[in-house]
């Protein structure tokens, strides 16, 4: 009997000991998980005080500086990060990526190799997959700051801003991008506007063009449309073509998807043109493009990176606001946009709603101004709804989100002055 009780007691101790080991393993796993940065948010740089087009005249100075902000400081590394993780690097691209184009996540394979020494789950990019080897970007990407100059995400490091020495850089227009290096999930952030490098006069470089509005995701009435605002710089005789395309068409047809809707001859300084889309654009994700071409055949294209969604009706555009975090209080402000009411001319004044407003979005200062918080702001249209209606042909591209939104914000029909489309 004593021997039997002893065996039972031993088994109980063994079970309890095993449970303790399992519990310890869970705690260790939880500790390892908490020490990983995989699920943590990546911090993007705030590009403060941007302008539509900024010109660097090397006849005056080859140095160009820009201000930076951050939403918060982020310097505490985990065990699975390389020593230079959680840093910023900046690049100048000789062209803007198209709306559906994604930049490579790794600047170089050597970055991935170094990061894999700290995190064994990191995969090394194959040949041609990193930015420095990608066939779409070789010869088009110029580092503003090198890997050795990566900037910690702290007030001390970011408050002075960054500078670009354009000595030896080919003259022309450049799109600026920031890169948050935090393996394995590195993040790209675009800088609004375009930087143009010239040597004394406009003919020394190709043209530059930038769409300043919409700055972020926008919804607008299908019959009201939007007003596309931007600016252009180039030699005399430069033209600008404005075009639109849906995400579906771009994915299927590439550049052939762009459909022109306006042509600006001998373009100078700023431009504003209304765009009222055809009926088939309803519920689609629409992107806009401005293509500047000078008399020498040199060209540069600018795109809206956020979609514009058109809903039935005459609602004035909503969205477009871009407020950039400035934790360190650098103070040079959010992006500025050209003056303009940002409402297309597809609806008669007051057609949006009997109690609503026919005025457009608040505009900022002109594209030549610096600083300030003059980004376009959204109109508060109360309960005037998204102007949904029943389509006899069905709704092929609507998502469940739009169904919910439209069911919540429905309004009576018959309030729009529909124009005849060409």
C-alpha positions as CSV (number, residue, x, y, z in Angstrom):
1,X,0.0,0.0,0.0
2,X,2.8,2.4,0.9
3,X,4.6,1.6,-2.3
4,X,1.4,2.2,-4.3
5,X,0.8,5.6,-2.6
6,X,4.4,6.5,-3.3
7,X,4.1,5.7,-7.0
8,X,0.9,7.8,-7.2
9,X,2.6,10.7,-5.4
10,X,5.5,10.5,-7.8
11,X,3.3,10.6,-10.8
12,X,1.5,13.7,-9.4
13,X,4.8,15.4,-8.8
14,X,5.9,14.5,-12.4
15,X,2.7,15.9,-13.8
16,X,3.0,19.1,-11.7
17,X,6.6,19.5,-12.8
18,X,5.7,19.0,-16.4
19,X,2.9,21.6,-16.1
20,X,5.4,24.0,-14.6
21,X,7.8,23.5,-17.5
22,X,5.0,24.1,-20.0
23,X,4.1,27.3,-18.1
24,X,7.7,28.4,-18.1
25,X,7.8,27.7,-21.9
26,X,4.7,29.8,-22.4
27,X,6.3,32.6,-20.4
28,X,9.5,32.4,-22.4
29,X,7.6,32.4,-25.7
30,X,5.7,35.5,-24.5
31,X,8.9,37.1,-23.6
32,X,10.5,36.4,-27.0
33,X,7.3,37.7,-28.7
34,X,7.4,40.9,-26.7
35,X,11.1,41.3,-27.6
36,X,10.2,41.2,-31.4
37,X,9.6,44.3,-33.4
38,X,7.5,42.6,-36.0
39,X,4.1,43.8,-34.8
40,X,5.2,47.3,-33.8
41,X,4.2,50.3,-35.9
42,X,6.8,51.8,-38.2
43,X,7.4,55.6,-37.9
44,X,7.3,57.6,-41.1
45,X,9.0,61.0,-41.5
46,X,6.8,64.1,-41.8
47,X,8.0,66.2,-44.7
48,X,7.1,69.7,-43.3
49,X,6.8,72.9,-45.3
50,X,6.7,71.3,-48.7
51,X,5.9,73.3,-51.8
52,X,4.5,72.2,-55.2
53,X,7.8,72.7,-57.0
54,X,11.0,73.7,-55.3
55,X,13.9,74.8,-57.5
56,X,17.6,74.3,-56.8
57,X,19.6,76.6,-59.0
58,X,23.2,75.4,-58.9
59,X,24.3,78.8,-60.2
60,X,23.4,80.1,-56.8
61,X,24.0,77.0,-54.5
62,X,24.1,73.3,-55.0
63,X,22.8,72.6,-51.4
64,X,19.1,72.1,-50.8
65,X,17.7,71.5,-47.3
66,X,14.3,70.3,-46.1
67,X,12.5,70.1,-42.8
68,X,11.5,66.9,-41.0
69,X,9.0,66.0,-38.3
70,X,8.1,62.8,-36.4
71,X,5.0,61.6,-34.6
72,X,7.1,60.4,-31.7
73,X,10.6,59.3,-30.8
74,X,11.4,55.7,-31.6
75,X,14.9,54.5,-30.6
76,X,14.4,51.5,-28.3
77,X,15.7,48.5,-30.3
78,X,14.6,44.9,-29.7
79,X,16.9,41.9,-29.8
80,X,15.9,41.0,-33.4
81,X,17.0,44.4,-34.9
82,X,20.3,45.5,-36.3
83,X,22.1,48.3,-34.6
84,X,21.1,50.9,-37.2
85,X,17.4,49.9,-37.2
86,X,14.7,52.5,-36.6
87,X,16.4,55.1,-38.7
88,X,15.5,57.3,-41.7
89,X,17.2,57.5,-45.1
90,X,16.3,59.8,-48.0
91,X,16.3,59.4,-51.8
92,X,15.7,61.4,-54.9
93,X,14.0,59.5,-57.8
94,X,14.3,60.6,-61.4
95,X,10.6,59.8,-61.8
96,X,7.6,59.4,-59.7
97,X,6.3,55.8,-59.1
98,X,3.0,55.3,-60.8
99,X,0.0,54.8,-58.4
100,X,0.1,51.0,-58.3
101,X,3.9,50.8,-58.3
102,X,5.6,49.6,-55.1
103,X,9.2,50.4,-54.3
104,X,11.4,47.5,-53.2
105,X,11.5,46.9,-49.5
106,X,15.2,46.5,-49.3
107,X,17.7,49.1,-50.5
108,X,20.4,46.4,-51.0
109,X,20.8,42.7,-50.4
110,X,23.6,43.4,-48.0
111,X,21.1,45.2,-45.7
112,X,19.0,42.1,-45.6
113,X,22.1,39.9,-44.9
114,X,23.0,42.1,-41.9
115,X,19.5,42.1,-40.6
116,X,19.2,38.3,-40.9
117,X,22.1,38.0,-38.4
118,X,19.6,39.4,-35.8
119,X,16.4,37.8,-37.2
120,X,16.8,34.4,-38.8
121,X,13.3,34.7,-40.4
122,X,14.4,37.4,-42.8
123,X,14.7,36.3,-46.4
124,X,17.5,37.7,-48.6
125,X,16.1,39.3,-51.7
126,X,17.0,37.6,-55.0
127,X,19.1,39.3,-57.6
128,X,17.2,42.2,-59.1
129,X,14.7,42.5,-56.3
130,X,16.5,45.2,-54.1
131,X,16.4,48.8,-55.0
132,X,20.0,49.1,-56.1
133,X,19.5,46.2,-58.5
134,X,15.9,46.5,-59.6
135,X,15.7,47.0,-63.4
136,X,13.0,49.6,-63.0
137,X,15.2,51.8,-60.8
138,X,18.8,51.3,-61.7
139,X,20.3,54.6,-62.6
140,X,17.2,56.5,-61.4
141,X,17.7,56.6,-57.7
142,X,20.1,59.0,-56.0
143,X,20.7,58.7,-52.3
144,X,20.3,62.1,-50.5
145,X,21.7,60.4,-47.4
146,X,23.7,57.1,-47.5
147,X,23.2,54.0,-45.4
148,X,26.1,55.2,-43.1
149,X,24.2,58.5,-42.6
150,X,20.9,57.0,-41.5
151,X,19.1,59.3,-39.1
152,X,17.8,58.1,-35.7
153,X,14.1,58.7,-35.1
154,X,14.7,61.3,-32.4
155,X,14.2,65.0,-31.9
156,X,17.9,65.6,-31.6
157,X,18.6,63.9,-35.0
158,X,15.6,65.1,-37.0
159,X,15.1,68.7,-35.9
160,X,18.0,70.1,-38.0
161,X,16.4,68.5,-41.0
162,X,18.3,67.1,-43.9
163,X,20.2,68.4,-46.9
164,X,21.1,67.3,-50.4
165,X,24.3,68.2,-52.2
166,X,23.2,68.3,-55.8
167,X,26.8,68.7,-57.1
168,X,27.2,66.3,-60.1
169,X,23.5,65.4,-60.1
170,X,21.9,65.4,-63.6
171,X,19.7,68.5,-64.0
172,X,16.0,67.7,-64.0
173,X,13.0,67.0,-61.8
174,X,13.1,64.6,-58.8
175,X,10.5,63.0,-56.5
176,X,11.7,62.7,-52.9
177,X,11.0,59.7,-50.7
178,X,11.8,58.8,-47.2
179,X,12.8,55.3,-46.1
180,X,12.2,54.0,-42.6
181,X,14.8,51.2,-42.0
182,X,13.4,48.8,-39.5
183,X,13.8,45.2,-40.6
184,X,12.0,43.2,-41.6
185,X,9.2,45.6,-42.4
186,X,10.9,48.7,-44.0
187,X,8.6,51.4,-45.1
188,X,8.6,54.1,-47.8
189,X,7.1,57.6,-47.4
190,X,6.6,60.0,-50.3
191,X,7.3,63.7,-50.0
192,X,4.7,66.0,-51.6
193,X,5.8,68.1,-54.5
194,X,8.8,67.9,-56.8
195,X,12.4,69.3,-56.6
196,X,13.9,70.6,-59.8
197,X,17.6,71.0,-60.2
198,X,18.7,73.6,-62.9
199,X,21.9,75.3,-63.9
200,X,21.0,79.0,-64.2
201,X,18.0,78.9,-66.6
202,X,14.9,76.8,-67.3
203,X,16.3,75.4,-70.5
204,X,19.1,73.7,-68.6
205,X,16.8,71.0,-67.3
206,X,13.7,69.1,-68.3
207,X,10.3,70.2,-67.0
208,X,8.7,69.6,-63.6
209,X,5.0,69.2,-62.8
210,X,3.2,68.4,-59.6
211,X,-0.4,67.8,-58.7
212,X,-1.0,69.5,-55.4
213,X,-4.5,68.4,-54.7
214,X,-6.0,66.0,-53.8
215,X,-3.4,65.4,-51.2
216,X,-5.1,62.3,-49.7
217,X,-8.1,60.1,-50.3
218,X,-11.1,62.0,-51.6
219,X,-14.7,61.3,-52.3
220,X,-16.7,63.5,-54.6
221,X,-20.0,63.7,-56.4
222,X,-19.9,62.1,-59.8
223,X,-21.7,65.1,-61.4
224,X,-19.7,67.7,-59.4
225,X,-16.2,66.2,-60.1
226,X,-13.1,67.7,-58.7
227,X,-10.8,70.6,-59.6
228,X,-7.3,69.3,-60.3
229,X,-4.7,71.9,-59.1
230,X,-1.0,71.9,-59.5
231,X,2.0,73.7,-60.8
232,X,4.6,73.4,-63.6
233,X,8.1,74.7,-64.3
234,X,10.0,74.4,-67.6
235,X,11.3,76.2,-70.6
236,X,9.0,78.4,-72.7
237,X,6.6,76.3,-74.7
238,X,6.2,73.5,-72.1
239,X,2.8,71.8,-72.2
240,X,0.8,69.8,-69.6
241,X,-1.6,66.9,-70.3
242,X,-4.0,65.9,-67.5
243,X,-5.4,62.4,-67.6
244,X,-7.3,59.9,-65.4
245,X,-7.4,56.2,-65.0
246,X,-9.0,53.6,-62.7
247,X,-7.0,51.2,-60.6
248,X,-8.6,48.3,-62.4
249,X,-7.5,49.7,-65.8
250,X,-4.0,50.5,-64.6
251,X,-3.6,47.0,-63.3
252,X,-4.7,45.5,-66.6
253,X,-3.3,47.9,-69.2
254,X,-0.5,49.9,-67.5
255,X,0.2,53.3,-69.1
256,X,-2.3,52.6,-71.9
257,X,-5.1,53.1,-69.3
258,X,-4.6,56.9,-69.0
259,X,-7.3,58.9,-70.6
260,X,-6.6,62.6,-71.2
261,X,-9.2,65.2,-70.1
262,X,-7.3,68.5,-70.5
263,X,-4.4,70.0,-72.4
264,X,-2.6,73.1,-71.2
265,X,-0.4,74.8,-73.9
266,X,2.6,76.9,-73.0
267,X,2.0,76.2,-69.3
268,X,3.5,78.4,-66.7
269,X,3.4,78.5,-62.9
270,X,0.1,77.1,-61.5
271,X,-2.9,75.4,-63.2
272,X,-6.4,74.4,-62.3
273,X,-8.8,72.3,-64.4
274,X,-12.1,70.7,-63.7
275,X,-12.5,67.0,-64.1
276,X,-16.0,65.5,-64.3
277,X,-15.7,61.8,-64.9
278,X,-17.9,59.6,-67.1
279,X,-20.7,57.5,-65.5
280,X,-18.6,54.4,-65.5
281,X,-16.1,55.9,-63.0
282,X,-18.7,55.6,-60.3
283,X,-17.4,53.7,-57.2
284,X,-14.1,53.1,-58.9
285,X,-10.7,54.1,-57.4
286,X,-9.6,56.9,-59.7
287,X,-6.1,58.3,-60.0
288,X,-4.9,61.5,-61.8
289,X,-1.8,62.2,-63.8
290,X,-0.1,65.4,-65.1
291,X,2.4,65.0,-67.8
292,X,4.7,68.0,-68.7
293,X,6.6,68.0,-72.0
294,X,9.0,70.7,-73.2
295,X,9.8,71.7,-76.8
296,X,13.0,69.5,-76.6
297,X,10.8,66.4,-75.9
298,X,11.9,66.1,-72.2
299,X,9.0,65.1,-70.0
300,X,8.1,64.4,-66.4
301,X,4.9,62.9,-64.9
302,X,3.2,63.5,-61.5
303,X,0.4,61.4,-60.0
304,X,-2.0,61.4,-57.2
305,X,-1.0,58.5,-55.0
306,X,-4.3,58.4,-53.0
307,X,-7.5,57.4,-54.8
308,X,-10.4,59.6,-55.6
309,X,-13.8,57.8,-55.3
310,X,-16.8,59.3,-57.2
311,X,-20.3,58.6,-55.8
312,X,-23.5,59.5,-57.5
313,X,-24.7,63.0,-56.9
314,X,-23.4,66.6,-56.6
315,X,-21.6,66.4,-53.3
316,X,-18.6,68.6,-53.0
317,X,-15.3,66.8,-52.5
318,X,-14.5,65.6,-49.1
319,X,-11.0,64.7,-47.9
320,X,-7.7,66.0,-49.2
321,X,-6.6,67.2,-45.8
322,X,-3.1,66.3,-44.8
323,X,-1.9,67.2,-41.2
324,X,1.6,66.0,-40.6
325,X,2.8,65.1,-37.0
326,X,5.4,67.4,-35.6
327,X,6.2,66.0,-32.2
328,X,9.5,67.9,-31.9
329,X,7.7,71.2,-32.9
330,X,9.9,72.0,-35.9
331,X,7.0,74.2,-36.9
332,X,7.2,74.6,-40.7
333,X,3.8,73.2,-41.3
334,X,1.8,70.8,-43.5
335,X,1.8,70.8,-47.3
336,X,0.5,73.9,-49.0
337,X,-1.8,73.8,-52.1
338,X,-2.6,76.4,-54.8
339,X,-5.6,78.6,-54.4
340,X,-8.9,77.4,-55.7
341,X,-12.3,76.1,-54.6
342,X,-11.6,72.5,-55.6
343,X,-15.1,71.9,-56.9
344,X,-15.7,70.9,-60.5
345,X,-18.3,72.7,-62.6
346,X,-20.6,69.8,-63.2
347,X,-23.4,71.0,-60.9
348,X,-25.2,74.3,-60.6
349,X,-24.5,76.5,-57.5
350,X,-26.5,75.2,-54.5
351,X,-27.3,71.9,-56.2
352,X,-25.4,69.8,-53.7
353,X,-28.1,70.2,-51.0
354,X,-30.9,72.5,-50.2
355,X,-29.3,73.3,-46.8
356,X,-25.8,72.5,-47.7
357,X,-23.1,74.6,-49.3
358,X,-21.9,74.9,-52.9
359,X,-18.5,76.2,-51.8
360,X,-15.5,74.0,-52.1
361,X,-12.7,73.1,-49.9
362,X,-10.8,75.7,-48.1
363,X,-7.6,76.5,-50.0
364,X,-4.2,77.2,-48.8
365,X,-1.7,79.8,-50.0
366,X,-0.1,79.7,-53.4
367,X,2.4,77.1,-54.4
368,X,5.2,79.5,-54.0
369,X,4.6,80.1,-50.3
370,X,6.6,78.3,-47.6
371,X,5.4,76.9,-44.3
372,X,1.9,77.4,-42.9
373,X,-0.9,75.0,-42.4
374,X,-2.7,75.9,-45.6
375,X,-3.6,72.4,-46.8
376,X,-7.0,71.9,-48.2
377,X,-9.6,71.2,-45.6
378,X,-12.8,69.2,-46.0
379,X,-16.2,70.8,-46.0
380,X,-18.5,69.6,-43.2
381,X,-21.7,68.8,-45.2
382,X,-23.7,67.6,-42.2
383,X,-26.2,64.9,-43.2
384,X,-26.3,65.6,-46.9
385,X,-25.1,62.0,-47.7
386,X,-23.3,60.4,-50.5
387,X,-26.1,60.6,-53.0
388,X,-26.6,56.9,-53.5
389,X,-29.2,55.5,-55.9
390,X,-30.2,52.2,-57.3
391,X,-28.6,51.3,-60.6
392,X,-30.5,49.1,-63.0
393,X,-27.2,47.8,-64.4
394,X,-25.9,46.7,-61.0
395,X,-22.9,47.8,-59.0
396,X,-20.0,45.7,-60.2
397,X,-17.2,47.4,-58.2
398,X,-18.8,48.5,-55.0
399,X,-17.4,47.2,-51.7
400,X,-19.4,46.4,-48.6
401,X,-17.9,49.5,-47.0
402,X,-19.6,51.8,-49.5
403,X,-22.9,49.9,-49.0
404,X,-22.7,50.6,-45.2
405,X,-21.7,54.3,-45.8
406,X,-24.4,54.9,-48.3
407,X,-27.1,53.2,-46.3
408,X,-26.2,55.4,-43.4
409,X,-26.0,58.7,-45.4
410,X,-28.8,58.3,-48.0
411,X,-30.6,61.4,-49.2
412,X,-33.5,62.1,-51.6
413,X,-32.8,62.0,-55.3
414,X,-33.5,64.8,-57.7
415,X,-31.2,67.4,-56.2
416,X,-28.5,67.4,-58.8
417,X,-28.2,69.4,-61.9
418,X,-26.8,66.8,-64.2
419,X,-24.7,68.1,-67.1
420,X,-24.3,66.6,-70.5
421,X,-21.1,64.8,-70.9
422,X,-19.1,64.9,-74.1
